[in-house]
Amino acid sequence: MSTIRNLITGVTVVAAGAGATAVLVSTGTASAGTVASSARSSATSFTVRVHRGAGTDIDLGRSGFSAGDEDLVVAPLTRGGHHVGRLVGNCTTVRVATTADQLCEFVLHLGRGQITASGALRAGRSGPGTFALPILGGTGRYLGAGGQIAVSSSSGGSFPIQVSLS
C-alpha cells in the first residue's frame, strides 16, 4: 500500500511488510499558478489538492514490501474546487528496516506547463507525515522553476500540495 494513497485515505502508515510511497495522475487544462522564468522576480506559491486516483504497486525484489518495489499512481489535481491538472509519478523503495527509504519523483501537469520535483523520503510506522521535495525544473510557463513542494498528510479523500516557486 503506498504512502501517498495512505495520505489520501488519512492512513499515513508504512508498516513493515505493508506499503510504499506513490505518485498520482489525471488530465487537465486550467492553470494552477503562473511563473514564467523571464518574469519571475519574487517567489510565487499556490496550493493544489490531490484526489483519489489509480495506481499500481510493482513487487520487485523479495516478496512483500522490500527494496526494489515500485509504486506508480495517477490522480487529478484541483485548486479552489476546479480541476487544474494531474500529478504523475513513481517511488522506488531502496531500504526497508524499522523505517523505509524511498526515492520519489512527482510531475505536476498544470495548464500550459509542468513542474518536476524529486527526492528521498523516509517513512516510519506512522508514515512520512508532511514532507518536502525540491523542484528540479519545469516546462512552459514553469520553465526554469526552482523551489519546493510540500506534501501534507490529511484525513479524507484528498490532500494538499503547497508549491513554492523561487
N, CA, C and O atoms as a DFTB+ gen file, in Angstrom:
664 C
 N C O
     1  1       0.859      -1.159       0.000
     2  2       0.000       0.000       0.000
     3  2       0.907       1.224       0.000
     4  3       1.911       1.224       0.713
     5  1       0.602       2.259      -0.763
     6  2       1.510       3.380      -0.935
     7  2       1.274       4.482       0.083
     8  3       0.163       4.646       0.587
     9  1       2.329       5.241       0.384
    10  2       2.235       6.328       1.331
    11  2       1.292       7.407       0.828
    12  3       0.463       7.901       1.592
    13  1       1.398       7.785      -0.449
    14  2       0.519       8.822      -0.976
    15  2      -0.921       8.355      -0.939
    16  3      -1.809       9.123      -0.570
    17  1      -1.170       7.110      -1.316
    18  2      -2.545       6.603      -1.212
    19  2      -2.974       6.584       0.239
    20  3      -4.141       6.846       0.531
    21  1      -2.067       6.279       1.164
    22  2      -2.395       6.336       2.589
    23  2      -2.723       7.759       3.005
    24  3      -3.633       7.967       3.807
    25  1      -1.995       8.753       2.472
    26  2      -2.317      10.140       2.773
    27  2      -3.720      10.471       2.306
    28  3      -4.457      11.166       3.006
    29  1      -4.100       9.985       1.132
    30  2      -5.430      10.253       0.597
    31  2      -6.498       9.729       1.540
    32  3      -7.507      10.401       1.755
    33  1      -6.306       8.569       2.096
    34  2      -7.309       7.999       2.984
    35  2      -7.099       8.411       4.427
    36  3      -7.877       8.035       5.304
    37  1      -6.052       9.181       4.678
    38  2      -5.793       9.640       6.033
    39  2      -5.067       8.610       6.874
    40  3      -4.856       8.824       8.068
    41  1      -4.681       7.499       6.272
    42  2      -3.946       6.468       6.991
    43  2      -2.516       6.529       6.498
    44  3      -2.174       5.864       5.520
    45  1      -1.677       7.307       7.149
    46  2      -0.321       7.514       6.667
    47  2       0.642       6.539       7.328
    48  3       1.616       6.939       7.966
    49  1       0.357       5.274       7.167
    50  2       1.182       4.257       7.795
    51  2       1.930       3.471       6.731
    52  3       1.338       2.956       5.783
    53  1       3.225       3.391       6.905
    54  2       4.027       2.496       6.069
    55  2       4.615       1.493       7.051
    56  3       5.740       1.656       7.524
    57  1       3.841       0.454       7.350
    58  2       4.263      -0.543       8.331
    59  2       5.184      -1.553       7.665
    60  3       5.143      -1.747       6.451
    61  1       6.000      -2.181       8.468
    62  2       6.883      -3.213       7.938
    63  2       6.042      -4.263       7.236
    64  3       5.060      -4.756       7.790
    65  1       6.427      -4.598       6.027
    66  2       5.683      -5.567       5.241
    67  2       4.420      -4.990       4.623
    68  3       3.651      -5.729       4.008
    69  1       4.182      -3.684       4.769
    70  2       2.958      -3.093       4.230
    71  2       3.225      -2.349       2.939
    72  3       3.191      -2.970       1.877
    73  1       3.486      -1.067       2.970
    74  2       3.448      -0.327       1.718
    75  2       4.560       0.650       1.511
    76  3       5.474       0.764       2.327
    77  1       4.475       1.372       0.387
    78  2       5.491       2.327      -0.030
    79  2       4.846       3.592      -0.564
    80  3       3.630       3.657      -0.743
    81  1       5.668       4.587      -0.814
    82  2       5.178       5.864      -1.321
    83  2       4.802       5.760      -2.786
    84  3       5.331       4.906      -3.497
    85  1       3.891       6.618      -3.256
    86  2       3.478       6.574      -4.659
    87  2       3.221       7.957      -5.196
    88  3       3.392       8.953      -4.493
    89  1       2.812       8.014      -6.440
    90  2       2.550       9.261      -7.109
    91  2       1.263       9.174      -7.915
    92  3       0.672       8.100      -8.018
    93  1       0.813      10.309      -8.497
    94  2      -0.546      10.380      -8.981
    95  2      -0.727      11.076     -10.335
    96  3       0.160      11.827     -10.742
    97  1      -1.891      10.848     -11.080
    98  2      -2.130      11.478     -12.383
    99  2      -3.597      11.577     -12.808
   100  3      -4.436      10.851     -12.274
   101  1      -3.917      12.444     -13.740
   102  2      -5.193      12.602     -14.431
   103  2      -4.963      13.612     -15.541
   104  3      -3.807      13.870     -15.877
   105  1      -6.013      14.205     -16.139
   106  2      -5.793      15.182     -17.195
   107  2      -6.260      16.553     -16.770
   108  3      -7.065      16.677     -15.846
   109  1      -5.763      17.596     -17.436
   110  2      -6.189      18.929     -17.068
   111  2      -5.734      19.987     -18.041
   112  3      -4.796      19.781     -18.811
   113  1      -6.420      21.148     -18.001
   114  2      -6.084      22.230     -18.897
   115  2      -6.015      23.577     -18.215
   116  3      -5.428      24.504     -18.774
   117  1      -6.583      23.730     -17.041
   118  2      -6.596      25.038     -16.393
   119  2      -5.284      25.318     -15.688
   120  3      -4.545      24.389     -15.362
   121  1      -4.983      26.583     -15.448
   122  2      -3.742      26.979     -14.790
   123  2      -3.897      26.943     -13.276
   124  3      -4.927      27.349     -12.737
   125  1      -2.864      26.452     -12.597
   126  2      -2.878      26.443     -11.141
   127  2      -2.058      27.593     -10.592
   128  3      -2.264      27.994      -9.447
   129  1      -1.164      28.118     -11.344
   130  2      -0.316      29.216     -10.930
   131  2       0.478      29.659     -12.133
   132  3       0.556      28.931     -13.123
   133  1       1.068      30.834     -12.071
   134  2       1.837      31.284     -13.219
   135  2       3.206      31.735     -12.791
   136  3       3.356      32.510     -11.846
   137  1       4.212      31.242     -13.500
   138  2       5.575      31.665     -13.290
   139  2       6.300      31.476     -14.599
   140  3       6.536      30.341     -15.015
   141  1       6.649      32.535     -15.244
   142  2       7.489      32.449     -16.432
   143  2       8.887      32.818     -15.994
   144  3       9.061      33.786     -15.253
   145  1       9.898      32.067     -16.434
   146  2      11.259      32.306     -15.955
   147  2      11.709      33.723     -16.227
   148  3      12.450      34.285     -15.421
   149  1      11.291      34.329     -17.336
   150  2      11.712      35.681     -17.644
   151  2      10.992      36.722     -16.787
   152  3      11.495      37.831     -16.610
   153  1       9.819      36.374     -16.255
   154  2       9.024      37.334     -15.487
   155  2       9.100      37.097     -13.991
   156  3       8.500      37.852     -13.226
   157  1       9.817      36.072     -13.546
   158  2       9.841      35.715     -12.136
   159  2      10.828      36.613     -11.395
   160  3      12.037      36.484     -11.584
   161  1      10.331      37.516     -10.560
   162  2      11.215      38.377      -9.791
   163  2      11.088      38.106      -8.304
   164  3      11.959      38.509      -7.534
   165  1      10.035      37.438      -7.881
   166  2       9.873      37.076      -6.480
   167  2       9.215      35.710      -6.417
   168  3       8.695      35.208      -7.414
   169  1       9.245      35.123      -5.241
   170  2       8.684      33.782      -5.065
   171  2       7.175      33.796      -5.286
   172  3       6.491      34.758      -4.937
   173  1       6.675      32.724      -5.865
   174  2       5.253      32.525      -6.073
   175  2       4.884      31.216      -5.420
   176  3       5.630      30.241      -5.515
   177  1       3.737      31.179      -4.755
   178  2       3.300      29.909      -4.183
   179  2       1.807      29.747      -4.388
   180  3       1.064      30.724      -4.488
   181  1       1.383      28.496      -4.447
   182  2      -0.017      28.151      -4.572
   183  2      -0.190      26.735      -4.066
   184  3       0.777      25.984      -3.944
   185  1      -1.420      26.379      -3.774
   186  2      -1.732      25.050      -3.272
   187  2      -2.685      24.348      -4.236
   188  3      -3.656      24.939      -4.709
   189  1      -2.396      23.090      -4.518
   190  2      -3.300      22.232      -5.278
   191  2      -3.661      21.058      -4.380
   192  3      -2.933      20.742      -3.439
   193  1      -4.772      20.422      -4.669
   194  2      -5.190      19.242      -3.911
   195  2      -5.138      18.032      -4.820
   196  3      -5.583      18.077      -5.966
   197  1      -4.584      16.941      -4.290
   198  2      -4.529      15.665      -4.993
   199  2      -5.722      14.840      -4.530
   200  3      -6.004      14.753      -3.335
   201  1      -6.419      14.236      -5.489
   202  2      -7.600      13.420      -5.181
   203  2      -7.339      11.969      -5.551
   204  3      -6.402      11.661      -6.288
   205  1      -8.165      11.099      -5.039
   206  2      -8.019       9.665      -5.274
   207  2      -7.848       9.385      -6.762
   208  3      -8.579       9.920      -7.595
   209  1      -6.874       8.543      -7.080
   210  2      -6.594       8.184      -8.463
   211  2      -6.357       6.688      -8.578
   212  3      -6.684       5.920      -7.673
   213  1      -5.792       6.293      -9.690
   214  2      -5.474       4.884      -9.928
   215  2      -3.986       4.676      -9.696
   216  3      -3.182       5.588      -9.886
   217  1      -3.631       3.470      -9.284
   218  2      -2.227       3.195      -9.031
   219  2      -1.882       1.739      -9.189
   220  3      -2.750       0.869      -9.253
   221  1      -0.593       1.499      -9.249
   222  2      -0.079       0.143      -9.355
   223  2       1.129       0.002      -8.448
   224  3       2.021       0.850      -8.458
   225  1       1.160      -1.056      -7.670
   226  2       2.333      -1.397      -6.871
   227  2       3.005      -2.575      -7.551
   228  3       2.367      -3.595      -7.811
   229  1       4.292      -2.435      -7.838
   230  2       5.038      -3.500      -8.501
   231  2       5.981      -4.112      -7.472
   232  3       6.890      -3.444      -6.980
   233  1       5.762      -5.379      -7.151
   234  2       6.541      -6.081      -6.125
   235  2       7.779      -6.696      -6.767
   236  3       7.742      -7.815      -7.278
   237  1       8.875      -5.943      -6.732
   238  2      10.156      -6.431      -7.236
   239  2      11.017      -6.811      -6.037
   240  3      10.659      -6.490      -4.903
   241  1      12.105      -7.463      -6.252
   242  2      12.926      -7.882      -5.114
   243  2      12.223      -8.997      -4.355
   244  3      11.495      -9.800      -4.939
   245  1      12.451      -9.039      -3.033
   246  2      11.798     -10.056      -2.205
   247  2      10.291      -9.873      -2.210
   248  3       9.797      -8.765      -2.417
   249  1       9.561     -10.953      -1.983
   250  2       8.107     -10.902      -1.914
   251  2       7.688     -10.033      -0.733
   252  3       8.273     -10.118       0.347
   253  1       6.669      -9.194      -0.945
   254  2       6.225      -8.279       0.095
   255  2       6.976      -6.962      -0.016
   256  3       7.790      -6.781      -0.921
   257  1       6.706      -6.051       0.894
   258  2       7.320      -4.727       0.884
   259  2       8.814      -4.863       1.133
   260  3       9.239      -5.259       2.218
   261  1       9.617      -4.528       0.106
   262  2      11.068      -4.688       0.209
   263  2      11.770      -3.758      -0.763
   264  3      11.133      -3.138      -1.615
   265  1      13.082      -3.666      -0.630
   266  2      13.897      -2.858      -1.541
   267  2      13.648      -3.307      -2.972
   268  3      13.566      -4.503      -3.254
   269  1      13.529      -2.332      -3.875
   270  2      13.281      -2.610      -5.279
   271  2      11.835      -2.426      -5.697
   272  3      11.554      -2.305      -6.890
   273  1      10.908      -2.400      -4.745
   274  2       9.487      -2.232      -5.089
   275  2       9.251      -0.863      -5.718
   276  3       9.896       0.121      -5.355
   277  1       8.323      -0.814      -6.661
   278  2       7.942       0.420      -7.357
   279  2       6.476       0.709      -7.089
   280  3       5.652      -0.205      -7.057
   281  1       6.156       1.968      -6.900
   282  2       4.781       2.410      -6.727
   283  2       4.497       3.470      -7.776
   284  3       5.223       4.459      -7.880
   285  1       3.449       3.266      -8.548
   286  2       3.034       4.188      -9.604
   287  2       1.579       4.555      -9.372
   288  3       0.752       3.682      -9.109
   289  1       1.258       5.846      -9.467
   290  2      -0.118       6.264      -9.222
   291  2      -0.446       7.450     -10.117
   292  3       0.446       8.208     -10.500
   293  1      -1.714       7.612     -10.450
   294  2      -2.199       8.768     -11.199
   295  2      -3.400       9.358     -10.474
   296  3      -4.235       8.613      -9.962
   297  1      -3.505      10.708     -10.420
   298  2      -4.647      11.317      -9.728
   299  2      -4.847      12.754     -10.187
   300  3      -3.895      13.428     -10.580
   301  1      -6.079      13.213     -10.135
   302  2      -6.391      14.595     -10.537
   303  2      -5.943      15.612      -9.491
   304  3      -5.855      15.314      -8.299
   305  1      -5.661      16.825      -9.977
   306  2      -5.336      17.967      -9.132
   307  2      -6.440      19.001      -9.259
   308  3      -6.952      19.240     -10.353
   309  1      -6.807      19.616      -8.139
   310  2      -7.782      20.702      -8.160
   311  2      -7.209      21.896      -7.409
   312  3      -6.281      21.768      -6.609
   313  1      -7.789      23.060      -7.690
   314  2      -7.472      24.289      -6.953
   315  2      -8.768      25.069      -6.849
   316  3      -9.403      25.367      -7.861
   317  1      -9.159      25.397      -5.636
   318  2     -10.410      26.115      -5.439
   319  2     -11.618      25.345      -5.951
   320  3     -12.604      25.942      -6.382
   321  1     -11.539      24.007      -5.903
   322  2     -12.640      23.168      -6.346
   323  2     -12.696      22.935      -7.845
   324  3     -13.589      22.235      -8.323
   325  1     -11.758      23.509      -8.604
   326  2     -11.738      23.359     -10.060
   327  2     -10.574      22.463     -10.486
   328  3      -9.470      22.560      -9.952
   329  1     -10.842      21.600     -11.449
   330  2      -9.814      20.709     -11.996
   331  2      -8.731      21.550     -12.669
   332  3      -9.033      22.369     -13.538
   333  1      -7.460      21.351     -12.271
   334  2      -6.358      22.128     -12.847
   335  2      -5.278      21.263     -13.480
   336  3      -4.351      21.797     -14.089
   337  1      -5.371      19.951     -13.355
   338  2      -4.345      19.117     -13.963
   339  2      -4.256      17.753     -13.337
   340  3      -5.240      17.191     -12.857
   341  1      -3.022      17.227     -13.356
   342  2      -2.792      15.890     -12.826
   343  2      -1.398      15.820     -12.226
   344  3      -0.517      16.611     -12.563
   345  1      -1.221      14.881     -11.349
   346  2       0.078      14.600     -10.768
   347  2       0.457      13.191     -11.199
   348  3      -0.338      12.262     -11.056
   349  1       1.655      13.027     -11.721
   350  2       2.152      11.737     -12.203
   351  2       3.460      11.461     -11.489
   352  3       4.245      12.381     -11.262
   353  1       3.703      10.228     -11.136
   354  2       4.988       9.965     -10.524
   355  2       5.233       8.525     -10.169
   356  3       4.431       7.637     -10.457
   357  1       6.364       8.322      -9.536
   358  2       6.725       6.991      -9.062
   359  2       7.637       7.113      -7.856
   360  3       8.316       8.122      -7.665
   361  1       7.638       6.065      -7.050
   362  2       8.573       5.948      -5.924
   363  2       9.190       4.563      -5.967
   364  3       8.515       3.567      -6.226
   365  1      10.478       4.524      -5.708
   366  2      11.220       3.270      -5.632
   367  2      11.696       3.081      -4.204
   368  3      12.340       3.966      -3.641
   369  1      11.387       1.944      -3.618
   370  2      11.848       1.629      -2.266
   371  2      13.305       1.183      -2.352
   372  3      13.643       0.281      -3.120
   373  1      14.166       1.823      -1.556
   374  2      15.583       1.464      -1.586
   375  2      16.046       0.756      -0.319
   376  3      17.079       0.087      -0.322
   377  1      15.282       0.899       0.765
   378  2      15.647       0.224       2.011
   379  2      14.417       0.099       2.885
   380  3      13.612       1.025       2.989
   381  1      14.283      -1.076       3.521
   382  2      13.203      -1.295       4.484
   383  2      13.818      -1.907       5.733
   384  3      14.472      -2.949       5.674
   385  1      13.600      -1.248       6.860
   386  2      14.005      -1.761       8.174
   387  2      12.915      -1.278       9.133
   388  3      11.735      -1.512       8.875
   389  1      13.278      -0.613      10.226
   390  2      12.251      -0.021      11.085
   391  2      11.646       1.205      10.424
   392  3      10.551       1.634      10.789
   393  1      12.357       1.773       9.449
   394  2      11.831       2.828       8.584
   395  2      12.046       2.387       7.143
   396  3      12.769       1.426       6.879
   397  1      11.413       3.095       6.215
   398  2      11.586       2.805       4.790
   399  2      12.127       4.055       4.104
   400  3      11.612       5.154       4.311
   401  1      13.169       3.887       3.286
   402  2      13.704       4.973       2.479
   403  2      13.278       4.758       1.040
   404  3      13.361       3.650       0.509
   405  1      12.813       5.849       0.410
   406  2      12.336       5.761      -0.965
   407  2      12.795       6.973      -1.758
   408  3      12.945       8.068      -1.216
   409  1      13.017       6.761      -3.048
   410  2      13.298       7.840      -3.984
   411  2      12.022       8.076      -4.782
   412  3      11.470       7.142      -5.364
   413  1      11.551       9.328      -4.810
   414  2      10.285       9.639      -5.450
   415  2      10.429      10.779      -6.441
   416  3      11.219      11.701      -6.239
   417  1       9.651      10.704      -7.520
   418  2       9.578      11.780      -8.499
   419  2       8.110      12.100      -8.744
   420  3       7.301      11.211      -9.006
   421  1       7.781      13.387      -8.654
   422  2       6.424      13.874      -8.876
   423  2       6.448      14.856     -10.039
   424  3       7.306      15.737     -10.085
   425  1       5.530      14.716     -10.965
   426  2       5.377      15.685     -12.054
   427  2       3.957      16.230     -11.972
   428  3       2.987      15.483     -12.099
   429  1       3.843      17.536     -11.760
   430  2       2.548      18.206     -11.719
   431  2       2.299      18.804     -13.095
   432  3       2.993      19.732     -13.511
   433  1       1.310      18.274     -13.797
   434  2       0.908      18.808     -15.103
   435  2      -0.157      19.861     -14.837
   436  3      -1.258      19.539     -14.390
   437  1       0.169      21.116     -15.110
   438  2      -0.716      22.237     -14.775
   439  2      -0.869      23.149     -15.983
   440  3       0.089      23.812     -16.380
   441  1      -2.044      23.194     -16.565
   442  2      -2.309      24.125     -17.651
   443  2      -1.277      24.047     -18.754
   444  3      -1.141      23.021     -19.421
   445  1      -0.555      25.128     -18.943
   446  2       0.404      25.216     -20.038
   447  2       1.833      24.931     -19.605
   448  3       2.767      25.553     -20.112
   449  1       2.017      24.005     -18.682
   450  2       3.356      23.634     -18.257
   451  2       3.322      22.565     -17.193
   452  3       2.262      22.160     -16.716
   453  1       4.509      22.118     -16.835
   454  2       4.601      21.122     -15.774
   455  2       5.760      21.456     -14.858
   456  3       6.694      22.163     -15.235
   457  1       5.679      20.925     -13.630
   458  2       6.697      21.108     -12.603
   459  2       7.156      19.726     -12.166
   460  3       6.332      18.854     -11.887
   461  1       8.474      19.522     -12.104
   462  2       9.027      18.245     -11.670
   463  2       9.722      18.421     -10.324
   464  3      10.552      19.313     -10.155
   465  1       9.373      17.558      -9.364
   466  2      10.019      17.538      -8.051
   467  2      10.481      16.120      -7.782
   468  3       9.809      15.158      -8.153
   469  1      11.628      15.992      -7.138
   470  2      12.180      14.665      -6.892
   471  2      13.063      14.695      -5.659
   472  3      13.703      15.706      -5.367
   473  1      13.097      13.575      -4.931
   474  2      13.962      13.490      -3.766
   475  2      13.723      12.224      -2.975
   476  3      12.981      11.335      -3.393
   477  1      14.372      12.159      -1.820
   478  2      14.289      10.994      -0.948
   479  2      13.302      11.253       0.182
   480  3      13.195      12.370       0.687
   481  1      12.579      10.198       0.571
   482  2      11.643      10.238       1.693
   483  2      12.004       9.150       2.682
   484  3      12.503       8.093       2.296
   485  1      11.757       9.403       3.943
   486  2      11.883       8.369       4.966
   487  2      10.566       8.291       5.700
   488  3      10.063       9.302       6.191
   489  1      10.002       7.096       5.778
   490  2       8.723       6.886       6.448
   491  2       8.888       5.871       7.564
   492  3       9.578       4.864       7.406
   493  1       8.257       6.141       8.678
   494  2       8.223       5.201       9.793
   495  2       6.870       4.522       9.852
   496  3       6.104       4.561       8.889
   497  1       6.580       3.906      10.971
   498  2       5.304       3.201      11.121
   499  2       4.104       4.132      10.999
   500  3       3.019       3.686      10.624
   501  1       4.275       5.408      11.305
   502  2       3.163       6.358      11.180
   503  2       3.219       7.127       9.861
   504  3       2.551       8.151       9.717
   505  1       3.994       6.654       8.912
   506  2       4.070       7.281       7.592
   507  2       5.090       8.399       7.544
   508  3       5.802       8.634       8.520
   509  1       5.168       9.097       6.410
   510  2       6.170      10.147       6.255
   511  2       5.740      11.475       6.855
   512  3       6.561      12.382       6.995
   513  1       4.457      11.608       7.213
   514  2       3.966      12.898       7.686
   515  2       4.075      13.920       6.568
   516  3       3.998      13.567       5.391
   517  1       4.254      15.183       6.929
   518  2       4.456      16.222       5.929
   519  2       5.903      16.154       5.466
   520  3       6.821      16.044       6.278
   521  1       6.100      16.220       4.146
   522  2       7.464      16.187       3.615
   523  2       7.589      17.151       2.458
   524  3       6.596      17.525       1.835
   525  1       8.821      17.552       2.172
   526  2       9.091      18.474       1.080
   527  2      10.064      17.828       0.108
   528  3      10.949      17.067       0.501
   529  1       9.882      18.146      -1.171
   530  2      10.795      17.692      -2.213
   531  2      11.227      18.904      -3.022
   532  3      10.415      19.798      -3.259
   533  1      12.489      18.959      -3.456
   534  2      12.938      20.089      -4.260
   535  2      12.346      20.047      -5.663
   536  3      12.189      18.977      -6.252
   537  1      12.020      21.224      -6.189
   538  2      11.587      21.342      -7.579
   539  2      12.849      21.377      -8.432
   540  3      13.726      22.216      -8.224
   541  1      12.934      20.461      -9.391
   542  2      14.117      20.358     -10.237
   543  2      13.998      21.190     -11.502
   544  3      15.005      21.465     -12.155
   545  1      12.786      21.595     -11.860
   546  2      12.591      22.398     -13.061
   547  2      11.173      22.300     -13.546
   548  3      10.302      21.749     -12.872
   549  1      10.947      22.844     -14.731
   550  2       9.617      22.831     -15.295
   551  2       9.649      23.109     -16.775
   552  3      10.708      23.324     -17.365
   553  1       8.459      23.103     -17.372
   554  2       8.305      23.400     -18.789
   555  2       7.240      24.471     -18.955
   556  3       6.517      24.784     -18.009
   557  1       7.140      25.041     -20.166
   558  2       6.109      26.028     -20.445
   559  2       6.196      27.202     -19.504
   560  3       7.272      27.767     -19.310
   561  1       5.064      27.581     -18.910
   562  2       5.056      28.742     -18.018
   563  2       5.890      28.521     -16.754
   564  3       6.133      29.472     -16.012
   565  1       6.331      27.288     -16.495
   566  2       7.167      26.984     -15.331
   567  2       8.624      26.728     -15.711
   568  3       9.394      26.208     -14.904
   569  1       9.002      27.090     -16.935
   570  2      10.364      26.899     -17.414
   571  2      11.356      27.543     -16.446
   572  3      11.216      28.711     -16.084
   573  1      12.344      26.780     -16.040
   574  2      13.357      27.278     -15.119
   575  2      12.918      27.317     -13.666
   576  3      13.600      27.917     -12.836
   577  1      11.787      26.688     -13.335
   578  2      11.270      26.728     -11.962
   579  2      12.237      26.076     -10.986
   580  3      12.915      25.103     -11.317
   581  1      12.290      26.622      -9.795
   582  2      13.010      26.059      -8.663
   583  2      12.116      26.213      -7.451
   584  3      11.008      26.737      -7.565
   585  1      12.568      25.773      -6.309
   586  2      11.787      25.868      -5.083
   587  2      11.505      24.497      -4.525
   588  3      12.347      23.602      -4.598
   589  1      10.311      24.328      -3.961
   590  2       9.951      23.036      -3.381
   591  2       8.454      22.822      -3.402
   592  3       7.673      23.764      -3.537
   593  1       8.062      21.544      -3.263
   594  2       6.676      21.203      -2.990
   595  2       6.637      20.620      -1.588
   596  3       7.554      19.907      -1.181
   597  1       5.578      20.920      -0.851
   598  2       5.379      20.357       0.481
   599  2       4.078      19.564       0.448
   600  3       3.015      20.113       0.158
   601  1       4.167      18.285       0.745
   602  2       3.014      17.389       0.744
   603  2       2.594      17.191       2.195
   604  3       3.403      16.794       3.033
   605  1       1.325      17.469       2.490
   606  2       0.814      17.368       3.856
   607  2      -0.132      16.194       3.987
   608  3      -0.944      15.928       3.102
   609  1      -0.013      15.490       5.113
   610  2      -0.973      14.413       5.370
   611  2      -2.300      15.054       5.727
   612  3      -2.346      16.150       6.285
   613  1      -3.374      14.360       5.401
   614  2      -4.711      14.898       5.625
   615  2      -5.696      13.748       5.688
   616  3      -5.541      12.755       4.977
   617  1      -6.701      13.874       6.529
   618  2      -7.743      12.857       6.535
   619  2      -8.729      13.188       5.428
   620  3      -8.863      14.348       5.037
   621  1      -9.401      12.202       4.935
   622  2     -10.366      12.421       3.875
   623  2      -9.857      11.925       2.541
   624  3      -8.860      11.206       2.471
   625  1     -10.552      12.314       1.475
   626  2     -10.268      11.793       0.150
   627  2      -9.252      12.577      -0.645
   628  3      -8.992      12.223      -1.796
   629  1      -8.655      13.638      -0.086
   630  2      -7.669      14.402      -0.815
   631  2      -6.645      14.964       0.162
   632  3      -6.845      14.925       1.376
   633  1      -5.542      15.490      -0.380
   634  2      -4.539      16.126       0.463
   635  2      -3.880      17.254      -0.312
   636  3      -3.827      17.217      -1.541
   637  1      -3.371      18.269       0.406
   638  2      -2.792      19.436      -0.256
   639  2      -1.309      19.246      -0.605
   640  3      -0.561      18.551       0.083
   641  1      -0.926      19.900      -1.709
   642  2       0.484      20.074      -2.060
   643  2       0.711      21.568      -2.210
   644  3       0.121      22.210      -3.080
   645  1       1.566      22.116      -1.362
   646  2       1.934      23.525      -1.436
   647  2       3.126      23.652      -2.378
   648  3       4.182      23.072      -2.123
   649  1       2.966      24.402      -3.459
   650  2       4.030      24.622      -4.429
   651  2       4.634      25.985      -4.147
   652  3       3.935      26.995      -4.217
   653  1       5.929      26.033      -3.827
   654  2       6.637      27.285      -3.574
   655  2       7.725      27.429      -4.617
   656  3       8.723      26.709      -4.591
   657  1       7.528      28.365      -5.539
   658  2       8.472      28.596      -6.627
   659  2       9.413      29.731      -6.241
   660  3       8.994      30.719      -5.639
   661  1      10.671      29.580      -6.590
   662  2      11.641      30.647      -6.316
   663  2      12.385      31.012      -7.568
   664  3      13.245      31.892      -7.540
